[in-house]
């Protein structure tokens, strides 16, 4: 896993992230240049807090993240700063339909890796606004790359457009989650489908009203 810029691709159109730590959206002066807005005037800010799973087990009591979104030409830039996590550990970031289980539709945005202090930063470019969605007009064959511990589907379910307005961060390894006192569950939330439990999410926002949905297109 590398903490690098990630381009969103595929059928998913990535949405927009907004809101301050208490849920208030802030908008930048659009007269500023993109570079200036990125450094001092993001279009939106909001927080990620401990997931329900993490809070229930009492693990990582100081874990949290700040997210800011800056509009670019034809896309958005999402910057994340996390802290209070397990040091020297890999995590997986997903855009999700609802912040807690069963999570609904979700797609893999990218990776974060903490330093020796349990801090991590990541920058991602894609569609992060009220138009973030997945769609499958019909059923089609899907590549099966993994058969264990959680197998790939061999075909997709057909679905009308489904918006995803929340974010979630998962332990890349169940062993790391166990070391942090967060439980031993194995989940599909990494590239090999053998991730640990969710550690951060945007659950302070209502399931049907996540922060991405509050950023205009």
Secondary structure, DSSP 8 states (H G I E B T S, - for coil): ------B--TT-B--B----TTS------TTS-HHHHHHH--SEEEEEEE-HHHHHHT--TT-EEEEEEEE-SSSEEEEEEEESS-TT-EEEEEEESSSSTT--SEEEEEEEE--TTS-EEEEEEE--BTT-EEEESS--B------SSS---SB---EEEEE--EEEEEES-HHHHHHTTS----BS-STTS-B--EEEE-TTS-TTS-GGGGS--
